[in-house]
Amino acid sequence: MSDNLNSVFGNVHLGYIVIETEKFDDWKRFGRDAIGMHVDDLAHDAMRFRLDANECRMLLRRGPAEDVIALGWQIDHHATFDEITRRVADHGVPSTKGSDDDAKLRGVERFLRFPGPNGLTQEIYTTARTAPMPLNIPSSGFVTGDGGLGHVALTTKNPYLVRGYFDHVFDARLSDYIDETINGLKLKIRFLRVNERHHSVAIASVNTLPVNPIRTRVQHVNVQMATLDDMVDSYQRVTRLGFDMALSVGQHTNDKELSYYALTPSGFEWEVGWNPIVVDESTWQPTTHQGISIWGHTPEGQTVVDKLRQFAIAARSLTHRENAVTPLAEPPIYDD
Ligand SMILES: [Fe+2]
């Protein structure tokens, strides 16, 4: 953990994600009708979801990736923005200013982009635009604020480098570890926070496997609903509309969030949660939990054959890159 004078911890918030997909109709049904997010059609090749007053929390662009391709981080102050920019430059990693059109699509004044782990472009900005129209959603709302839009989970064969990256760039702190066994395979998951949200990035290490079994850059995206009823209602809409459930409702061991995981039209998962704990920096101590769930989160409709097929897809996949942006990722010595 870089606990230096120029630490940017606490001033970084997951602001938006960019998804590339050809399946706009399916995504509209999934995002609006099932999950219950506000949708805005912009053009033939751009659609957005809102969770709150911000114009954009998810930008969908037309393209073949069927994946999350970029993470946008809201940075609180210009000095913090400059500090992060300097870190990227000092490590010899190129960054580019986003075009005015791209900034407009993302609902931000301006932004800077630079490469990140798993081929996930990282984008930073200071000012989000808010929408004049109220949300048109079937629930009481989503929890965003200082904790950002939710979190993302990645799988990697280079967990130290991915952790090192978020440590170097955003002063991410380790919240805890989970040791999980799936189909006899041991996984270690590292949970990193950059603000009061228990984690903005989870890193599942698959370094004991010959290939990363997850085709997509992001294994799941998480959003947090305001009430338990909101979460249960969305679960019922997902099921009723025929979208596949990946994991039924359950409760996580570490952040205690109650959640379910639905399968998105692009093939990665979408976790809808409620009531995760908020980290108190004055008392928090990282620990290791055994298993991701206290109860529930049972796989639905997924057989061992499906799991094996996933490995085959990953092995064939030429697009999956594990580029860890090594100059920015060289890790200090971690305990684990
Ligand atoms: Fe999650």
Residues whose N, C-alpha, C, O or C-beta is under 5 A from the ligand:
A	BS01	LIG	N222 E271
